[in-house]
Amino acid sequence: MYDEMISDTRSEGVAAHASDVLHAVRHDASAVPRASLDLHAAVLHHDRADESTANSWSSDGEVIDSIAALIEAMTHALAGESESARRSIQIAGLALARGVSDGREIASQRLAEQKQKCRGGLAPWQVRRLSTHIENHLAESVQCDELAILVNLSLSHFMRAFRESFGCPPHAYLMRRRMECAQGLMLTTNTPLGQIALECGLADQSHLSRLFHKFVGETPAAWRRARVNSSAA
């Protein structure tokens, strides 16, 4: 590619322009014209440098160094100094490699920190607040987004942290507590199953029966009868 550039009859004008860009990069990265970024993108076999790429170059010292070195390489190549061009390309490659490596290391560290943050689950005060709220609203509709707001977390973070702290998703925990509440009422009261279902936030007795069988393995009536008869004996 550079051999073709050296033979270009317009090389002197391009070399002068590259020299101006090189000066701008070294003294003020924000002053690099858009056209120069497009030229650099072509050297790297990219179609075009978009605005976000230009902004990231301007904020990354290593990548700016690589741009400067590549432009310098073009200047040498266009002037017929192929050896100097090769040295500049090597410098550019090293600078760019350092920049990419540093960026990956930072991204990896941030991901590890985020995973560690989620791994710890909820803070003790958050667990207490959620447990109390759920116990006080078993007979009502409890929404996950409302619970997330209650402990000042985003919904996605809340869902991960809740599962870590409680051992299951919010909905599963709520259903389990409703079944446990129903068991307590069945053992300590003579309340009909239909009324117990309503007091535990379920639609009706059939709803209670389906969920109870799923969680306990038998129907509410059979479970209640076996324990009541056992206590009487």
Beta strands, then each sheet from edge to edge (+ up, - down):
end
